[in-house]
């Protein structure tokens, strides 16, 4: 694929998904257990759409192109912040990239809103733990 930023980002998302599953399996409460599952599904959907749109724009992703980068975050709230920050970074690229990035911008807006909703629910859950 021609767009190295997207390839790097998809590798990071794979690392986030792995860490989220680990957090899911070791959750301190049922609320967090459920929220890690919800975040994993939201991330999987966004990641798939991002990859498909990017392939349409810049060409295929070949096996071996992605380098999975494991997250150093071990707290659910920290990984949510990292994912949110990455989504904001994608949005900034969309703004700089102009109309070519409009499809990616649209799905990123929805993704950011979904992540923010999960952050809200998580903050409420930690208040009761």
Secondary structure, 3 states (H helix, E strand, C coil): CCCHHHHHHHHHHHHHHHHHHHHHHCCCCHHHHHHHHHHHHHHHHHHHHHHHHHHHHHCCCCCCCCCCCCCCCCCHHHHHHHHHHHHHHHHHHHHHHHHHHHHHHHHHHHHHHHHHHHHHHHHHHHHHC
